[in-house]
Amino acid sequence: MLKHILQLLNKTRIDLKKNQQRRLIAFHCEPASRQQAADFLTASLADKNTLIISNTLKSAIPPARAATKLGEEYERVIFDVPDTINPDALGVVSGVLCGGGCLLLILPERAHWQNDKSLFKQHVDRLLTSEAGVYYFNDTEDA
């Protein structure tokens, strides 16, 4: 799956930049594979202007400190969601993502995600499956 995500990023990069559009790519990842997924994506991206938001991943800042990045711009933001989404931090990172950039949302493994019945999570599910500009990989193959 990570290779498919990388192909999608490389395929759409020029058009996104030209049109100043932003994209969201969301995928599920098992706990043991989260660091590997973030490392693969970071190492594989041509630009090194990537921000990682996570409480557990290396080279990341915690969601509670995301607001310290306001005023900066990033081509890519990797936002790790091991359990639940921090809506404040998600709002902040949407403000630091430059035109042509991509937000990569690492979601909890699918079974855990489906068990979360919160209204906010239900809203996120609707956005992931119905919004233009959103690519949702809903399995964990190759994660």
C-alpha positions as CSV (number, residue, x, y, z in Angstrom):
1,M,0.0,0.0,0.0
2,L,2.8,2.4,0.8
3,K,4.2,2.0,-2.7
4,H,0.8,2.9,-4.1
5,I,0.6,6.0,-2.0
6,L,4.1,7.0,-3.1
7,Q,3.1,6.4,-6.8
8,L,0.0,8.6,-6.2
9,L,2.1,11.4,-4.7
10,N,4.6,11.3,-7.5
11,K,1.9,11.2,-10.2
12,T,-0.1,14.1,-8.8
13,R,2.7,16.3,-7.5
14,I,3.1,18.6,-10.6
15,D,-0.6,19.2,-11.1
16,L,-1.1,19.9,-7.4
17,K,1.7,22.4,-7.3
18,K,0.6,24.0,-10.5
19,N,-3.0,24.4,-9.3
20,Q,-2.1,25.1,-5.7
21,Q,-4.4,22.3,-4.6
22,R,-4.0,20.3,-1.4
23,R,-4.6,16.6,-1.0
24,L,-5.4,14.3,1.9
25,I,-4.2,10.7,1.8
26,A,-5.4,8.6,4.7
27,F,-4.5,5.0,5.4
28,H,-4.7,2.5,8.2
29,C,-1.5,1.1,9.8
30,E,-0.8,-1.4,12.6
31,P,1.0,-0.1,15.6
32,A,4.2,-2.0,14.9
33,S,4.4,-0.6,11.4
34,R,3.7,3.1,12.0
35,Q,7.4,4.2,12.3
36,Q,8.3,2.1,9.3
37,A,5.5,3.8,7.3
38,A,6.6,7.3,8.3
39,D,10.2,6.5,7.6
40,F,9.4,5.1,4.2
41,L,7.3,8.1,3.2
42,T,9.8,10.6,4.5
43,A,12.8,9.0,2.8
44,S,10.9,8.5,-0.5
45,L,9.6,12.0,-1.0
46,A,11.7,14.2,-3.3
47,D,11.2,17.3,-1.1
48,K,12.5,17.2,2.4
49,N,10.0,19.8,3.7
50,T,8.0,17.4,5.7
51,L,6.5,17.9,9.2
52,I,5.6,14.9,11.3
53,I,3.0,15.2,14.1
54,S,3.0,12.3,16.5
55,N,3.3,11.5,20.2
56,T,5.4,8.4,19.4
57,L,7.2,8.7,16.0
58,K,10.8,9.8,15.8
59,S,11.6,13.3,14.5
60,A,8.0,14.3,15.3
61,I,6.5,17.0,17.3
62,P,3.5,16.1,19.6
63,P,0.0,17.2,18.5
64,A,-0.2,19.5,21.6
65,R,2.8,21.5,20.2
66,A,1.5,21.7,16.6
67,A,0.5,25.4,17.1
68,T,4.2,26.2,17.3
69,K,4.5,25.6,13.6
70,L,1.9,28.2,12.6
71,G,3.5,30.7,10.3
72,E,5.6,28.0,8.6
73,E,4.8,26.1,5.4
74,Y,5.3,22.5,4.6
75,E,5.0,20.5,1.4
76,R,4.0,17.4,3.3
77,V,2.6,16.8,6.7
78,I,2.5,13.2,8.2
79,F,-0.1,13.2,11.0
80,D,0.0,10.1,13.1
81,V,-3.3,9.1,14.7
82,P,-2.6,6.0,16.9
83,D,-5.9,6.2,18.8
84,T,-8.1,9.3,18.2
85,I,-7.7,12.4,16.2
86,N,-6.7,15.6,18.0
87,P,-9.0,18.0,16.2
88,D,-7.1,21.1,17.3
89,A,-3.8,19.8,16.0
90,L,-5.4,18.7,12.8
91,G,-6.8,22.2,12.3
92,V,-3.4,23.7,12.9
93,V,-1.6,21.4,10.4
94,S,-4.2,22.3,7.7
95,G,-2.9,25.9,8.1
96,V,0.8,25.0,7.6
97,L,0.2,22.9,4.5
98,C,1.2,25.0,1.5
99,G,-0.6,25.0,-1.8
100,G,0.3,21.9,-3.7
101,G,1.0,20.0,-0.5
102,C,-0.3,16.8,0.9
103,L,-1.5,15.7,4.3
104,L,-0.8,12.1,5.0
105,L,-3.0,10.8,7.8
106,I,-1.8,7.5,9.4
107,L,-5.0,6.1,11.0
108,P,-5.3,3.3,13.6
109,E,-5.6,-0.2,12.4
110,R,-9.0,-0.7,10.7
111,A,-10.6,-2.8,13.4
112,H,-9.7,-0.2,16.1
113,W,-10.9,2.6,13.8
114,Q,-14.3,0.9,13.2
115,N,-14.8,0.4,16.9
116,D,-14.6,4.2,17.6
117,K,-18.2,5.4,17.6
118,S,-17.5,9.1,18.4
119,L,-19.4,11.7,16.4
120,F,-16.2,13.3,15.3
121,K,-14.8,10.0,14.0
122,Q,-18.1,9.4,12.1
123,H,-17.7,12.9,10.6
124,V,-14.1,12.1,9.6
125,D,-15.3,8.8,8.0
126,R,-17.8,10.7,5.9
127,L,-15.1,13.1,4.7
128,L,-12.7,10.3,3.9
129,T,-15.2,8.5,1.7
130,S,-17.0,11.4,0.0
131,E,-14.8,14.4,-0.4
132,A,-13.0,15.4,-3.6
133,G,-9.2,15.5,-3.2
134,V,-9.2,12.8,-0.5
135,Y,-7.6,9.4,-1.2
136,Y,-8.6,6.8,1.4
137,F,-6.7,3.5,1.5
138,N,-9.0,1.4,3.8
139,D,-6.9,-1.7,4.2
140,T,-3.5,-2.4,5.8
141,E,-1.9,-4.4,3.0
142,D,1.9,-3.7,2.8
143,A,1.6,-1.1,5.6
